[in-house]
Amino acid sequence: MHYIRLLRGPKLDASNLKRPLISILLTITTDLGDSFLYPDEPVDLIISVENPTGQSIILDGDPPPRWTAGMRCLDVKVPIKPHFKKDDVTCTIRIHPATQTPPLGVLKGSDMLPWSVARGSFASKGLIMPVSVEMAKGICAPVAVRTLQLDSRSQPQDQIDIDLEEDIGESIARHIWDAGAVTASFLGDACSTKEGIYDTLLMREDGFNVLELGSGVGILGITLAQVIGRAVVRGHTSSKATVLLTDLSEAEERARSNILRAEAALSHINPNGSAVALQYEDLDWDEGKHGKFGTLVSARPWDLVVLSDCTYNVDSLPALIGTLSALHAAKLKYPGVEEGAKTFVILATKPRHSSEQALFGLLTADDWQYNILKSIPLPKLGEEDEAVDIYLLEKGKKMS
Ligand SMILES: C[S@@+](CC[C@H](N)C(=O)[O-])C[C@H]1O[C@@H](n2cnc3c(N)ncnc32)[C@H](O)[C@@H]1O
């Protein structure tokens, strides 16, 4: 998949009152930022600029910006209606490929799932993730927002919009990655029925605790919180859930902002109070492998651990698997947890290099069993297709 990325926050130039402009410098790259989109056919982009009441403030008439093979960045000047002064410009800017279906600025999760994509459609050739950004009184927010819409084939009231802030600029940290986006879409789809949520998440009725490792912007944990929140409202489960995001401290600020956004969405799903607690705490695997956990990680036994795109750096695999095993060991010591209880892990990866296979040897050596839950092909525009592999790991054995 490719991503429209803002290389800097859009800037308003209102010096010419007859023709104020918003200038946008963008690029279209892969999640890792290691290659630019090189399409066979030019890709037209739609840019919308709407005020808080949803009215467009763009001066129509200019041709759409176009991305062609060989480009590394695109500098777009969007004319807005005359006589806007800086203080008047409070708006949402959305940038979206013209070929993808609306709503603008939103990627539908179903477009990432091959079983719901029509053969020959644009989605089947490779997606480009749209982006949006807020501008208040002519000043752009320091973060971009990605919106993933789950269950986009159902009634609007049943759809879930996952809004995730990420960094603006060339940094590859603190943004969305393919494995997370595809797995979030898969979980949203698989957990839309009562049977699906129990079979996929191996959920318990008497409270359910989910921990995300290397959460980055928090895509998997936040998706699960919203999916469980919706399941409670639909009567698919009555289980209360805790979802804890963890990462290195540099990820904390973005994760906490995204938790605030998700909490607003959860209270919208269930105005009577959400059944899901969403939290963040730092957890460095180099400490986790020794069983050194913070207060929130230590507070409860974890039924399900989730992680996406955390296994590409082979050097950190021993610490990561050590942390999984230490979480399982801590669970067994927790009062009331039966001897031989299992820990389940959903691990998603987009294989990038054969060295990543070391994961499986390390898992086996530490008594983890693994099975592939789903391998989801991911078409890539102008390049070879990729795939996201989702594994279910388990450790522990129930005594009969
Ligand atoms: C490629 S990102 C994936 C982020 C997120 N899971 C997603 O799919 O969007 C890898 C994440 O692992 C985290 N990470 C790397 N080494 C870590 C360590 N030693 N302890 C904890 N987190 C670590 C990084 O901070 C980063 O957020």
The ligand as an SDF file (V2000), in Angstrom:
LIG
                    3D

 27 29  0  0  0  0  0  0  0  0999 V2000
    6.9550   -0.4740   12.7570 C   0  0  0  0  0  0  0  0  0  0  0  0
    6.3630    0.1770   14.2600 S   0  0  0  0  0  0  0  0  0  0  0  0
    4.7580   -0.5680   14.3580 C   0  0  0  0  0  0  0  0  0  0  0  0
    3.8410    0.2500   15.1830 C   0  0  0  0  0  0  0  0  0  0  0  0
    2.4210   -0.3160   15.3230 C   0  0  0  0  0  0  0  0  0  0  0  0
    2.4230   -1.6250   15.9080 N   0  0  0  0  0  0  0  0  0  0  0  0
    1.7190   -0.3180   13.9970 C   0  0  0  0  0  0  0  0  0  0  0  0
    1.4950   -1.4010   13.4220 O   0  0  0  0  0  0  0  0  0  0  0  0
    1.3620    0.7600   13.4990 O   0  0  0  0  0  0  0  0  0  0  0  0
    7.2870   -0.7370   15.4780 C   0  0  0  0  0  0  0  0  0  0  0  0
    7.0080   -0.2710   16.9070 C   0  0  0  0  0  0  0  0  0  0  0  0
    7.7750   -1.0600   17.8150 O   0  0  0  0  0  0  0  0  0  0  0  0
    8.2580   -0.2140   18.8370 C   0  0  0  0  0  0  0  0  0  0  0  0
    9.4750   -0.7900   19.4430 N   0  0  0  0  0  0  0  0  0  0  0  0
   10.6560   -1.0210   18.8310 C   0  0  0  0  0  0  0  0  0  0  0  0
   11.5390   -1.5140   19.7260 N   0  0  0  0  0  0  0  0  0  0  0  0
   10.8900   -1.5900   20.9170 C   0  0  0  0  0  0  0  0  0  0  0  0
   11.2800   -2.0160   22.2240 C   0  0  0  0  0  0  0  0  0  0  0  0
   12.5160   -2.4310   22.4930 N   0  0  0  0  0  0  0  0  0  0  0  0
   10.3630   -1.9710   23.2000 N   0  0  0  0  0  0  0  0  0  0  0  0
    9.1020   -1.5380   22.9460 C   0  0  0  0  0  0  0  0  0  0  0  0
    8.6710   -1.1120   21.7330 N   0  0  0  0  0  0  0  0  0  0  0  0
    9.5690   -1.1370   20.7340 C   0  0  0  0  0  0  0  0  0  0  0  0
    8.5560    1.0860   18.1140 C   0  0  0  0  0  0  0  0  0  0  0  0
    8.6400    2.1840   19.0130 O   0  0  0  0  0  0  0  0  0  0  0  0
    7.3880    1.1820   17.1430 C   0  0  0  0  0  0  0  0  0  0  0  0
    6.2950    1.8820   17.6670 O   0  0  0  0  0  0  0  0  0  0  0  0
  1  2  1  0
  2  3  1  0
  2 10  1  0
  3  4  1  0
  4  5  1  0
  5  6  1  0
  5  7  1  0
  7  8  2  0
  7  9  1  0
 10 11  1  0
 11 12  1  0
 11 26  1  0
 12 13  1  0
 13 14  1  0
 13 24  1  0
 14 15  1  0
 14 23  1  0
 15 16  2  0
 16 17  1  0
 17 18  1  0
 17 23  2  0
 18 19  1  0
 18 20  2  0
 20 21  1  0
 21 22  2  0
 22 23  1  0
 24 25  1  0
 24 26  1  0
 26 27  1  0
M  CHG  2   2   1   9  -1
M  END
$$$$
